[in-house]
Each structure stands twice: as structure tokens, then as C-alpha cells.
Amino acid sequence: MAQVGEFAVIEQVVARRRQPTTTLVGPGDDAALVQATDGRVAVSADMLIEGRHFRLDWSTPEQVGRKAVAQNGADIAAMGARPTAFLVSLGCPPETPVSVAAGISEGIGLAAEALGAGVVGGDLVQSDHIVVSVTVLGDLEGRAPVLRSGARAGDVVAVAGRLGRSAAGLALLSAGIGVEGPPDTSTTATSLTALIDSHRVPAPPYAAGLDAARSGVRAMTDISDGLVADLSHVADASGVQIRIDRDSVGLDPALAAAAERLERDPWAWILTGGEDHALAATFASVADLPAGWTAIGEVAPGNGGAAVLVDGRPWTASGGWQSFDAG
């Protein structure tokens, strides 16, 4: 990067990007101009820091870029909006190979375009570590935003997307599984590889968020910190208690295989594992659930006790991901 310079990299990355019709002025000016037909814009931002949120010996630069889009796009989907534009700022040390910066940018661009959105601007600067900062804009298409505070007693709790897979994939990588060695084509190995891929590049159910918004969802959230933790935010914002039934959630066979391999409890991944970027929501009734949503519990009146119960009891194990933890 020190030899090539930021502008050469930016020019290379921008040249390959396609913009949707909502981008009125794209990269190249002091600011972009994005059409907001709704008159309101949903906005969210997240950061990924090397060594904290990703490792380049575990993921390719393109996978890191795709992951950055997933965690931002899922926030917009959880509001019932459609992602329209991404702003990307990348910091990296001067000795960083150009291929790394270009690969991260390429992953972001391809993932954004797959959503029908554009990368409309950003920045490239020198930093001590590789840092990826992404801001996403979303269009509500005339609908009211879906907030965490809309859950009501009697609602059905449902999820869209898969739970625990990213956490299981991280556990496998941390144990050295899938990092090196010849490929294993056995059925079990294939399922474990799929979990690792889920950690490297999450697959949020973007369309399910829009379908829920169109179906009158009451409250919704992105599962980024863990099912229990994120539903706790909904319960607290709504002044209710949420009750989850593990039989309704179900146990993914791939998670069971990983848990057996690592001698771990798969329910810890399902209930507290972050970065799946699935969606959790409450609906007035089961009849209101769109395709792709699965009922896993119910909303009860708030009673001053635990915000979330699992099979009738507070979950006493790890409460989910926290950016500032003791570790």
C-alpha cells in the first residue's frame, strides 16, 4: 500500500463497481447523492477490526468484505427496510499488500450489488491494524420502521435464518479444524466446513425482513450478539417477557456433529452465539408468519424478572457477544 498509494487502489476498486438507479452521484465527488423516494433513510454502521472480528489466516480478504456487508445489511433488514447504498472506510498499515485492500473492497462491492445496492463512497487511510468501517443506507418504501419496542403480550416469537452456525464455525477454527490440511470429503467434514463458511460469510435472510414488514410484524431485531441477548433487547424495549421453547427451535444436525467433535454444548451456540445475522421478530399470531419464519416461543407480560426464559427458566450460561468484555 505504501508503494502504490491510496488513490490508485480507490481508482481500481471504483472502476469495477456497478451502481443502482438510486445512486444519483456516485464515487468521485466530495459526497455521493442517493435517492430516497420514501423521504426517510434508515442508517446503520458497524466496524470490523483485524484480530478482534476477523483473521486473515482464517478468511480471505473478499470474505471479510462480504461479512462486513452482511452485518450492516442485516441491521437494515431488521428495520423492515431495503439496503440501497454503502459507505466504506478502510484503514490498513502501509505494509499491507494491495491485494488485501482490493480484496476486501471487492467483497464489499460484490455483496452490495447482490443486494441491489451500491458502494457510493468512503475513505482509505493508514492505521496500525486493518479496520473496516461500513455505513449502510436503507429505504423503508413507505412503511413504518419496525422497532424493538413493538412486542406485545400474546405475540408469537419467530426467527428467520439459521442459528448458532457462525459461533460453531468460530469454535472449529479456534480448535484448528478447517485451517490447514488436505480436504476431507466425508459427510461430517462437509457439514463442519459449512459451519466454518457460515462464520466467514454469514447469510442474513434479507428478504424475510421485508416480508415480515409487509406482513405486519410487531417488533424485529438482527441476531448479531446471540438469540437470548438480542431478544432481551426486544423484551426490555417493549416491557415484556419473551419465552423460548427449545423443541421449537430445533437442533441443526451440523451443530450436533460439531458439538460432538469439540465436546461442547450446541445450545450455547444456538442461544448465545453471535454473528449469524438471522432475524428474530414477534407477530400477532402464527397465521401472520410469512414463509421462511419459524415460531419458537411467545411473548408474556413483563413481570420484573428475567427478560428471556428458555424452557421456562432464565438462561444462566453466557449471555452473548459483548464488544467490551473481560477477555
GIRA-V697312 format. One line per field, one symbol per residue. psi: psi as a letter, one per 40 degrees, with the letter a starting at -180 (. if undefined). A space follows every 10 residues. Layout:
psi: ???
This chain:
psi: ddddiddddd dddddeiiii eehdhaiead iihhhgddei hhhiiiihhh ddeiheedii dddddddddd dddddddeef ihhdihhhhh hiidehiddd dddddddddd ddddeeiihe aaihihidih hhhhhiiihe feiiihieee iiheihhiih aiiedddddd ddddeehedi iiiheidddd dddddddddd gigigddddd dddeefidii ihgdeidddd dddddddefi hhhihddddi hhdddddddd defihddddd dehiedfiii iiidideehi ieihheaihi iheeaidhih feiiheahei hhdgie.
